[in-house]
Amino acid sequence: MNDPLKSRVAARAREVDAELIALSNDLHEHPETGWQEHRSAAAVAAVLAAHGFDVEQPYLGLETAFRAVRDPASATRFTVGLLAEYDALPGLGHACGHNLISAMSVGAALALAAAADEVGIAVEVIGTPAEEGGGGKIALLDRGAFTNLDFALMAHPAPVDVAEARPFAVTHWHVQYDGRAAHAAAYPERGTNANDAFLIAQVALGLLRQQLPATVRVHGVQTRGGEAPNAIPERTEGRWYVRAETTEQLLALEARVRACFEAGALATGARLTITPESERYAEMRTDEAALDRYRENATALGRNFDVDPAAATMNRASTDMGNVSQLVNAIHPYIGVGGEASNHQPAFAAACVGPGAEQALRDGAVALAWTALDVARNRI
């Protein structure tokens, strides 16, 4: 490495390596789901505070969000924001590797701070809760977060390395049918079957998929189907996601999916209530020049982007980072932890600790820091 600043940044990352691994392992051992990440957010913020970052927590009224800032002594000319996610999946723990996201962002921030004074970079880490369907970044956007940033970035674990994120725009719905309970054998005519309403809706959705573009996704789970086989279900509930290439396409698709749920209500007489679980997640607007720098930096560290396309599709997963990218120049690369498992599988949670995960953490922290340094020096 013939760039003195990058050498200094990499050396600083090596100095805090043990702390980063300990943080990642700690988050992995104590998974917390969206909006409940009190211990996790505090643990991530504590590492930054111990290294001289000024921490604000809660942040903008959100209990499990924080903002940690390190301003250089010289006049700041460029502000970099590294985003940290730390929510886990219900029942699966850190099967999406958000423990590594936090550790990489913290590591990149601590490493970048080693060059901040010389270059005039302000470094921020924003702790963003509830990415897994809760839209924590959107809630922060609505409260005025990220507006001071010149560049935002983070890296997400995946089976293999993929530089460019191409997430779907997505709608998250809670779907509920209310009918009327009755004895299923003695008084069936007195009941209104809310479970039948869900069944009709799912059949309609299955048929609708035949006429949808190949890039569209409609999927969900029924979380409540009834209480007893001899009682006509009075209430059923589910969680449903609708995904499309763009927000514009998503808006048109929502009406067609909603009609399928309305069909269930019309056929059975049950009352339908659809409630958004968050604001829509937007598609990603990638800073292509910055992404080129990330590819170069990650490759210099030995990362490999020449991978099997079938293993590289995690970059299509939706993320509320897409909404941030509509406001701020941003990148969201994926970094491989190895193995055969893919995100949202129990085996992937196991892969997000151990040697492969630790190497991804080291490389990700340095690649993010180097990329932020390149972007800042080029644009100041």
C-alpha positions as CSV (number, residue, x, y, z in Angstrom):
1,M,0.0,0.0,0.0
2,N,1.7,3.2,-1.2
3,D,-1.0,5.5,0.1
4,P,0.1,6.7,3.5
5,L,-3.4,7.7,4.6
6,K,-4.8,4.3,3.6
7,S,-2.0,2.6,5.4
8,R,-2.8,4.5,8.5
9,V,-6.5,3.7,8.2
10,A,-5.7,0.0,7.8
11,A,-3.3,0.0,10.7
12,R,-6.0,1.6,12.9
13,A,-8.5,-1.1,11.9
14,R,-6.0,-3.8,12.9
15,E,-5.6,-2.2,16.3
16,V,-9.3,-2.5,17.1
17,D,-9.8,-5.9,15.5
18,A,-10.3,-7.7,18.8
19,E,-12.9,-5.1,19.9
20,L,-14.8,-5.4,16.7
21,I,-15.0,-9.2,16.9
22,A,-16.1,-9.0,20.5
23,L,-18.8,-6.5,19.6
24,S,-20.1,-8.7,16.7
25,N,-20.1,-11.8,18.9
26,D,-21.9,-10.0,21.7
27,L,-24.7,-8.9,19.4
28,H,-24.9,-12.3,17.9
29,E,-25.3,-13.9,21.3
30,H,-28.0,-11.4,22.4
31,P,-30.3,-11.0,19.4
32,E,-33.1,-8.4,19.7
33,T,-35.9,-7.8,17.1
34,G,-36.9,-4.5,15.6
35,W,-37.6,-1.6,17.9
36,Q,-36.5,-3.8,20.9
37,E,-32.8,-3.5,20.3
38,H,-32.0,-1.6,23.6
39,R,-29.0,-3.7,24.6
40,S,-27.7,-3.9,21.1
41,A,-27.9,-0.2,20.4
42,A,-26.2,0.6,23.7
43,A,-23.4,-1.9,23.1
44,V,-22.6,-0.5,19.6
45,A,-22.7,3.1,20.9
46,A,-20.5,2.3,23.9
47,V,-17.6,1.2,21.7
48,L,-17.8,4.4,19.8
49,A,-18.0,6.5,22.9
50,A,-15.0,4.7,24.4
51,H,-13.0,5.9,21.3
52,G,-13.9,9.5,21.6
53,F,-17.1,9.8,19.5
54,D,-19.9,12.0,20.9
55,V,-23.0,9.9,21.2
56,E,-26.6,11.0,21.2
57,Q,-29.0,8.3,22.3
58,P,-32.0,8.1,22.0
59,Y,-31.8,9.9,18.7
60,L,-34.6,12.0,17.3
61,G,-37.1,10.4,19.7
62,L,-36.3,6.8,18.8
63,E,-35.2,4.8,21.8
64,T,-33.1,2.3,19.9
65,A,-31.5,4.8,17.5
66,F,-28.3,6.7,18.1
67,R,-25.9,9.1,16.4
68,A,-22.2,9.1,17.1
69,V,-20.0,11.9,15.8
70,R,-16.3,12.5,15.5
71,D,-15.5,16.0,14.2
72,P,-11.9,16.8,13.2
73,A,-10.1,19.7,14.7
74,S,-9.7,21.3,11.3
75,A,-12.6,22.8,9.4
76,T,-14.9,20.0,8.2
77,R,-15.4,19.9,4.5
78,F,-17.0,16.5,4.0
79,T,-19.3,14.4,6.3
80,V,-19.4,10.6,6.0
81,G,-22.2,8.6,7.5
82,L,-21.7,4.9,8.3
83,L,-25.0,3.2,9.0
84,A,-25.3,0.4,11.6
85,E,-28.1,-2.1,11.7
86,Y,-28.5,-4.5,14.7
87,D,-32.0,-5.9,14.7
88,A,-32.4,-9.7,14.5
89,L,-35.1,-11.9,12.9
90,P,-37.9,-13.3,15.0
91,G,-37.1,-16.9,15.7
92,L,-33.9,-16.9,13.6
93,G,-31.6,-14.6,15.5
94,H,-28.9,-12.9,13.4
95,A,-29.6,-14.9,10.3
96,C,-29.2,-11.8,8.2
97,G,-25.9,-10.9,9.8
98,H,-26.7,-7.5,11.3
99,N,-24.2,-8.1,14.0
100,L,-21.5,-7.9,11.3
101,I,-23.1,-4.8,9.8
102,S,-22.7,-2.9,13.1
103,A,-19.2,-4.1,13.7
104,M,-18.1,-3.3,10.2
105,S,-19.5,0.2,10.4
106,V,-17.9,0.8,13.8
107,G,-14.6,-0.5,12.5
108,A,-14.7,1.7,9.4
109,A,-15.6,4.7,11.5
110,L,-12.7,4.2,14.0
111,A,-10.3,3.5,11.1
112,L,-11.4,6.5,9.1
113,A,-11.1,8.8,12.2
114,A,-7.3,8.2,12.0
115,A,-7.3,10.3,8.8
116,A,-10.1,12.7,9.7
117,D,-8.0,15.6,10.9
118,E,-5.7,15.6,8.0
119,V,-8.4,15.4,5.3
120,G,-11.1,17.4,7.1
121,I,-13.7,14.6,7.3
122,A,-16.4,14.4,9.9
123,V,-17.3,10.8,10.7
124,E,-20.7,9.8,11.9
125,V,-22.2,6.4,12.8
126,I,-26.0,6.3,12.8
127,G,-27.6,3.4,14.6
128,T,-30.7,2.5,12.6
129,P,-33.2,0.2,14.2
130,A,-35.8,-2.1,12.7
131,E,-34.6,-2.7,9.2
132,E,-36.3,-6.1,9.0
133,G,-39.7,-4.7,8.0
134,G,-40.0,-1.8,10.5
135,G,-38.4,0.9,8.4
136,G,-36.2,2.4,11.1
137,K,-34.3,4.5,8.6
138,I,-37.5,5.9,7.1
139,A,-38.6,6.9,10.6
140,L,-35.3,8.7,11.0
141,L,-35.6,10.4,7.6
142,D,-39.0,11.7,8.6
143,R,-37.4,13.3,11.6
144,G,-34.7,15.0,9.6
145,A,-31.8,12.5,9.9
146,F,-29.1,12.1,7.3
147,T,-29.6,15.6,5.7
148,N,-26.1,16.8,6.7
149,L,-24.3,13.8,5.1
150,D,-22.3,14.1,1.9
151,F,-22.0,10.3,1.6
152,A,-23.6,7.3,3.3
153,L,-22.5,3.7,3.2
154,M,-22.6,0.3,4.9
155,A,-21.9,-3.3,3.9
156,H,-24.3,-6.3,4.4
157,P,-23.3,-9.9,4.9
158,A,-24.3,-12.4,2.2
159,P,-23.0,-15.8,1.0
160,V,-20.7,-14.2,-1.5
161,D,-19.4,-10.7,-2.4
162,V,-21.7,-8.6,-4.6
163,A,-20.8,-4.9,-5.1
164,E,-24.1,-3.4,-6.3
165,A,-27.3,-3.5,-4.3
166,R,-30.4,-3.7,-6.5
167,P,-33.1,-4.0,-3.9
168,F,-36.8,-4.2,-4.7
169,A,-39.1,-1.5,-3.5
170,V,-41.4,-3.1,-1.0
171,T,-44.7,-2.6,0.9
172,H,-45.2,-4.3,4.2
173,W,-48.9,-4.9,5.2
174,H,-50.6,-6.4,8.2
175,V,-53.8,-8.0,6.9
176,Q,-56.8,-8.8,9.1
177,Y,-60.2,-10.3,8.5
178,D,-63.0,-10.0,11.1
179,G,-65.9,-12.4,10.9
180,R,-68.2,-13.9,13.4
181,A,-67.7,-17.0,15.6
182,A,-70.1,-19.8,15.9
183,H,-70.1,-23.6,16.6
184,A,-68.9,-25.2,13.5
185,A,-71.2,-28.2,13.7
186,A,-74.3,-27.0,15.6
187,Y,-74.7,-23.4,14.2
188,P,-72.5,-23.1,11.1
189,E,-75.0,-20.7,9.4
190,R,-74.5,-18.2,12.3
191,G,-70.8,-17.8,11.6
192,T,-68.7,-15.7,9.2
193,N,-65.5,-17.6,8.5
194,A,-62.5,-15.2,8.6
195,N,-60.2,-18.1,7.8
196,D,-62.0,-18.8,4.5
197,A,-61.5,-15.2,3.6
198,F,-57.7,-15.7,3.9
199,L,-57.9,-18.9,1.9
200,I,-59.8,-17.2,-0.9
201,A,-57.3,-14.3,-0.9
202,Q,-54.3,-16.7,-1.1
203,V,-55.8,-18.6,-4.0
204,A,-56.4,-15.3,-5.8
205,L,-52.8,-14.3,-5.2
206,G,-51.5,-17.6,-6.5
207,L,-53.5,-17.1,-9.7
208,L,-52.4,-13.4,-10.0
209,R,-48.8,-14.4,-9.9
210,Q,-49.2,-16.0,-13.4
211,Q,-49.8,-12.6,-14.9
212,L,-47.1,-10.6,-12.9
213,P,-43.7,-9.6,-14.3
214,A,-40.9,-12.1,-13.3
215,T,-39.3,-9.4,-11.2
216,V,-42.3,-8.9,-8.9
217,R,-42.6,-10.7,-5.6
218,V,-45.8,-11.2,-3.5
219,H,-45.4,-13.3,-0.4
220,G,-46.5,-13.5,3.2
221,V,-47.5,-15.6,6.2
222,Q,-50.8,-16.1,8.1
223,T,-50.0,-15.5,11.7
224,R,-53.5,-16.3,13.1
225,G,-55.9,-18.8,11.6
226,G,-58.4,-19.5,14.4
227,E,-58.5,-20.9,17.9
228,A,-60.3,-24.3,17.7
229,P,-61.4,-26.6,14.9
230,N,-65.0,-26.7,16.2
231,A,-65.3,-22.9,16.3
232,I,-65.7,-20.9,13.1
233,P,-62.7,-18.5,13.1
234,E,-63.8,-15.0,14.1
235,R,-60.5,-13.3,13.3
236,T,-57.5,-14.1,11.1
237,E,-54.3,-12.1,10.6
238,G,-51.2,-12.2,8.4
239,R,-48.2,-10.2,7.3
240,W,-47.7,-9.7,3.6
241,Y,-45.0,-8.1,1.4
242,V,-45.3,-6.8,-2.1
243,R,-42.1,-6.1,-4.0
244,A,-41.4,-4.4,-7.4
245,E,-38.5,-2.9,-9.3
246,T,-39.5,0.7,-8.6
247,T,-41.8,2.6,-6.3
248,E,-43.8,3.6,-9.3
249,Q,-44.3,0.0,-10.3
250,L,-45.1,-1.0,-6.7
251,L,-47.9,1.5,-6.4
252,A,-49.6,0.0,-9.4
253,L,-49.1,-3.5,-8.2
254,E,-50.5,-2.7,-4.7
255,A,-54.0,-2.2,-6.2
256,R,-54.0,-5.6,-7.8
257,V,-52.8,-7.4,-4.7
258,R,-55.3,-5.5,-2.5
259,A,-58.1,-6.6,-4.9
260,C,-57.2,-10.3,-4.0
261,F,-57.7,-9.6,-0.3
262,E,-60.9,-7.7,-1.0
263,A,-62.1,-10.8,-2.9
264,G,-61.8,-12.8,0.3
265,A,-63.9,-10.3,2.2
266,L,-66.5,-10.1,-0.6
267,A,-66.9,-13.9,-0.8
268,T,-67.3,-14.5,2.9
269,G,-68.7,-11.3,4.3
270,A,-65.7,-10.9,6.6
271,R,-64.5,-7.3,7.2
272,L,-61.0,-6.6,5.8
273,T,-58.4,-4.3,7.4
274,I,-55.0,-3.6,5.8
275,T,-52.5,-1.7,7.8
276,P,-49.1,-0.6,6.6
277,E,-46.3,-1.8,9.0
278,S,-44.0,0.8,7.8
279,E,-43.6,3.3,4.9
280,R,-42.7,1.8,1.6
281,Y,-39.0,0.9,1.1
282,A,-37.6,2.5,-2.0
283,E,-35.3,1.1,-4.7
284,M,-31.6,1.9,-4.4
285,R,-30.0,4.9,-6.1
286,T,-26.4,3.9,-6.1
287,D,-23.5,6.3,-6.3
288,E,-21.7,4.6,-9.2
289,A,-18.4,6.4,-8.9
290,A,-18.2,5.5,-5.2
291,L,-19.1,1.9,-5.9
292,D,-16.3,1.7,-8.4
293,R,-13.9,2.8,-5.6
294,Y,-15.4,0.1,-3.3
295,R,-14.8,-2.6,-5.9
296,E,-11.2,-1.5,-6.3
297,N,-10.6,-1.3,-2.5
298,A,-12.3,-4.6,-1.8
299,T,-10.4,-6.4,-4.6
300,A,-7.1,-5.0,-3.2
301,L,-7.9,-6.7,0.0
302,G,-8.4,-10.0,-1.7
303,R,-12.2,-10.0,-2.1
304,N,-13.6,-11.7,-5.2
305,F,-16.6,-10.5,-7.2
306,D,-16.3,-13.2,-9.9
307,V,-18.9,-15.4,-8.3
308,D,-21.7,-17.8,-9.3
309,P,-24.7,-15.6,-10.2
310,A,-27.1,-18.1,-8.5
311,A,-25.3,-17.4,-5.2
312,A,-25.3,-13.6,-5.7
313,T,-29.0,-12.7,-5.5
314,M,-29.0,-11.4,-1.9
315,N,-28.4,-8.0,-3.6
316,R,-32.1,-8.1,-4.6
317,A,-33.3,-8.0,-1.0
318,S,-35.3,-4.9,0.0
319,T,-33.8,-2.5,2.4
320,D,-34.7,0.9,3.9
321,M,-31.2,2.0,2.8
322,G,-32.9,2.6,-0.5
323,N,-34.9,5.5,1.0
324,V,-31.7,7.0,2.4
325,S,-30.1,6.7,-1.1
326,Q,-32.9,8.9,-2.5
327,L,-31.6,11.7,-0.4
328,V,-27.8,11.1,0.0
329,N,-25.1,9.7,-2.2
330,A,-24.8,6.1,-1.0
331,I,-23.6,2.6,-1.6
332,H,-24.7,-0.7,0.0
333,P,-22.4,-3.6,-1.1
334,Y,-22.6,-7.2,0.1
335,I,-19.7,-9.0,1.6
336,G,-19.5,-12.8,1.6
337,V,-19.0,-14.9,4.8
338,G,-18.6,-18.2,2.8
339,G,-20.4,-21.5,3.2
340,E,-23.5,-22.9,1.6
341,A,-26.2,-21.2,3.7
342,S,-28.0,-18.1,2.5
343,N,-29.6,-15.2,4.5
344,H,-32.6,-15.9,6.7
345,Q,-31.6,-19.5,7.2
346,P,-30.6,-20.8,10.7
347,A,-27.3,-22.0,9.1
348,F,-26.5,-18.4,8.0
349,A,-26.9,-17.2,11.6
350,A,-24.2,-19.8,12.5
351,A,-22.0,-18.5,9.6
352,C,-22.1,-14.9,10.9
353,V,-19.6,-15.8,13.7
354,G,-16.4,-17.7,13.4
355,P,-13.3,-17.3,11.0
356,G,-15.2,-16.6,7.8
357,A,-17.3,-13.9,9.4
358,E,-14.3,-12.4,11.1
359,Q,-12.5,-12.1,7.8
360,A,-15.5,-10.4,6.2
361,L,-15.6,-8.1,9.2
362,R,-12.0,-7.1,8.8
363,D,-12.1,-6.6,5.1
364,G,-15.5,-4.9,5.2
365,A,-14.3,-2.3,7.8
366,V,-11.2,-1.4,5.8
367,A,-12.9,-1.4,2.4
368,L,-15.6,0.9,3.7
369,A,-13.1,3.2,5.3
370,W,-10.8,3.3,2.2
371,T,-13.9,4.0,0.0
372,A,-15.1,6.9,2.2
373,L,-11.6,8.3,2.2
374,D,-11.3,8.1,-1.7
375,V,-14.7,9.7,-2.1
376,A,-14.0,12.5,0.3
377,R,-10.6,13.3,-1.2
378,N,-12.1,13.3,-4.7
379,R,-15.0,15.6,-3.8
380,I,-13.6,18.1,-1.4
